[in-house]
Amino acid sequence: MSRFFITGISGFVGCHLAAHLIAQGHVVTGLAHDAGGTEALRRRYGERFPASAVELCDIRDAARLRAALARAEPDGVFHLAAVAFVPSTSKQPSLAYEVNFLGAVDLLEAVRDTAPRARVVLVSSGEIYGRVEPSDLPIVETQELRPLSPYSVAKAAADLAGFQFFSAHALPVVRARPFNHTGPGQSPRFVCSEFARAVAAAECGKGPRRLAVGNLDVERDFSDVRDVVRGYIALYEKGRAGEGYNLGSGKVTSVRSILDFLLAESRVAIDVATDPAKVRPAEMKRVVGSIDKIRRDTGWLPEIPLTRTLADLLEYWRGALA
């Protein structure tokens, strides 16, 4: 049994990671901006995940972060707390830099000073690679960073800070660079969950039978969140400190094919119309990451096919809206 501390524990990925670790018998505590997402964990695990396991704290509150980490005495730290919705960071770039970059620096300083033996999995993003030429696909970890949004700039800076703390302070930091991931519980601000919720809402009469979409022809590397959290744990256990690792499916999937699958699963007919406001400027046509490095170093591979992920996501929304 080990002790783990998760920042962003009440978020979409944080809840899945916490559930996985608790199910393995580990002690899990963490920070949450709000505790709403952890209520299901408390109902499911009872005394194994008490209310006291979650500290309400903004990641920018360095003093409270440090105190919570010192009380937790963790063997491992997973840093997930972030402003995660890319488009919103273009409207509030300073917030992205404060949370996604300076919040990571505060976390690394706190671990260095209060839990220096703890291994840190710092969750960066596949977005940090930014503009990549088609000839450079699939993206490998040595690819030059050319971030295209405040979100990806801040995540790139945090990723580099993780390496600097490893290099300067011998802090055992492993940097995870996940590409797109989805699954039950994801916010409908993200494309797969947006589509699945729209289908479920149309089915039960709580939404229109018309869906406004952006560019359906972009292709991305989509994974199941449950595979991704297994990847984070594999990096904690076997990842090389100081290194960065891609996590993804290693395959490209068009947004159009995701929508087509969900529409085929729908119990009612739904019309689709393009909304120019949903089309992102300077968007990459195709993004896919190489997962050879994480497979080679840890043995991790994704196991859940995207069709199952999308079916589970649709069932999640059917239940949530019922």
Order of alpha helices (4+ residues) and beta strands (2+ residues): beta-alpha-beta-alpha-beta-alpha-beta-alpha-alpha-alpha-beta-alpha-beta-beta-alpha-beta-beta-beta-alpha-beta-beta-alpha-beta-alpha-alpha
